[in-house]
């Protein structure tokens, strides 16, 4: 644990840190371009030059391990001079086309120029080196060679992280440029990350570019629900519209990265198939009703089935895209209020779903582990059991929460199981299963609700509401609280309230609080009855 | 010095042939080292000789060898830096082509000293003939058991490979050379770690210049005292001075270290061509400060040169006469660094090009008065702030030209172009 001085502040840090990392711990930013904590040290940009006592030359912070007694000056005259000089070098051949550059607003050249540069330009415009514009690298990424500062983050990403090696640096000196190796395309499943690591406007996202200025976007930290990995993300949105997902750092889950499939997952939340209002089926068509009316219909259906055929005539199938809170509330409604034993989870993924040994999981559900902890996917809690009972006419009312049974099972089977059953669907979008619904309750998508999911490694992570759900749709937990009170059950007033109730009834969650999970998630500590191996 | 060591072909014709080399005591030093000395004794002798690196930096060779870790279980490599590309420099080429075996013998002894069983000769790609000479000499020497397994019955094995570069100045930077040898782009590595600890293929590696290695056999043969008796104690030994430019007899001269520059130019290279006056000398290749005529009494050794703010470098002496336009000369120098900057570090990648553009502008008569200070400022900002010293190699001569020949730069601005060119043209027009 070396103790050193950085800009007059004494700091003790763990072994093996470099000057940039150590400075960060006392809130000092050493400006840098090529250094990235997830990549090897390259030391090429020279932006992180700092003065270190007893060393004649300025040193690059990224390649300087801190040691005991070191005295670092990041803002001395010499350091500041060097930082401004490096910026000037980086900008002389840069096109300074900020008004039409997609990176504007989140560009380290802009940021650092204001902080460390702010000199008068002495480069003549006509003397600049010209290079390729709008170079197509692959399905996700476009390159502007003139904006590139050759920090080699993107090449290192492809060499070290995906190990696909599509990109290299070609030519020499100020003619150097990033390019694809012959015959290659930047089309690996993680290619979008090079846009994130690019500190300037050289690599831009085909999907995002020119859609919005970044300063108009709000950023909400959340978790990707594309698969069971649960990469931490930021949702960039504006007025209820999502523009992009970007990975958010979490050393225990996704480090700095996310897959392209997850990156595009935001589109799944804003399709035309969203259900805006509660619906009930009269005769053959749906009628729009109020939540109050829909709640009454649900209560009526449940009571009739219970009275006429017993508690087990009411069943529920809960999809593994439901949050822990949603799954908990619905299973409690069934098990405790109604007294039914017919509550099951459903975690379905296509058999041929793409997966790898890095971040992309074969389980395309965000909360399979959570359902297991709630006893919903094992020990008889299988959707299969309920379908079988329904086929024998034993199920009179079936709740379906966030699960498309028609896709998971074959259509004939669903026809025979649900033909005579009152089907209550809680979901975000119309799908093949809503065709069978008698009552449809629109709920918020993962980006519109608070709640938690448990990823494949048993880590509970929070979803955050970026903006309210469309139309009359309600957060799943709110909708379920409403159904609970309609059946004379307990009410829930907040997500932390629901989570608190969950921790009291489910051993795997014992000791946790919603606040404690934080933005980085937390591994389940309590031993769950059915935690998966 | 009685006899040439490095340019021995001038005394002994065909010394590049193995039978001739053997007939003149060839490989005797290697035999002596491998059969009678321990590796550390060889290193000790080289240390004692004070042999300093001839690639330009002047780092003591024996000390460099001593940086190899003692407890490593990885193989040790020797890389012979034969990527001679410094402007005005052609000394290594002569050794490679004409005195080939002394280099190979130096490699053999050095590998024994540092316990390396594999050596690579990284030769500049354009030296196709030199590479052929090395291949031929190696084949001959392998045939006589001088390389390969159990050399001289000592149990010491050594394989030597000749690797031709693909045409970039930066491959001569020792870590650029290592990267290139590994098949990568020759981006110099950030240091630490140094090659002695983490070099070729991540293994301990020594990189030595051709002329340095060629000195080693004579140290073993004649002893460190003999070596130290040649030239100044602080950096002794035989040295090849290469003189080019406006002299009567351009060429190579093997002389002791520490020769006065004036003597080399006037006594050995025959003085300035056509009886003209000397204007400037770049005494150390192109990467170091230029000298004016009143500075040429300096002794050509590492420390004496440093004392006047100059460097010995490769001792590639570029002589310029009174008719030389210093702006144009510098434009050519900086064109080279612009062309050869690897482009890794921002200050060098962008700075070398910027310098060159400004100089072209000045030379063409489109320069502004403030350009001169701008050039100076760019140099200051480039120096000492990059992975390798290519930026310094561009900035140092540039600043020295500006300082020592400022009037000429100013004249290019005030007269809207090169006054010398105009002077040359006017009489014809008249």
Interface residues (C-beta under 8 A of the other chain):
Chain A: X41 X42 X43 X44 X45 X46 X47 X49 X57 X58 X60 X63 X81 X82 X85 X86 X88 X89 X90 X92 X93 X122 X123 X127 X129 X149 X150 X168 X169 X171 X172 X173 X174 X175 X176
Chain B: X168 X170 X185 X187 X190 X338 X339 X340 X341 X342 X343 X344 X345 X346 X347 X349 X350 X351 X352 X353 X354 X357 X370 X374 X381 X384 X385 X386 X387
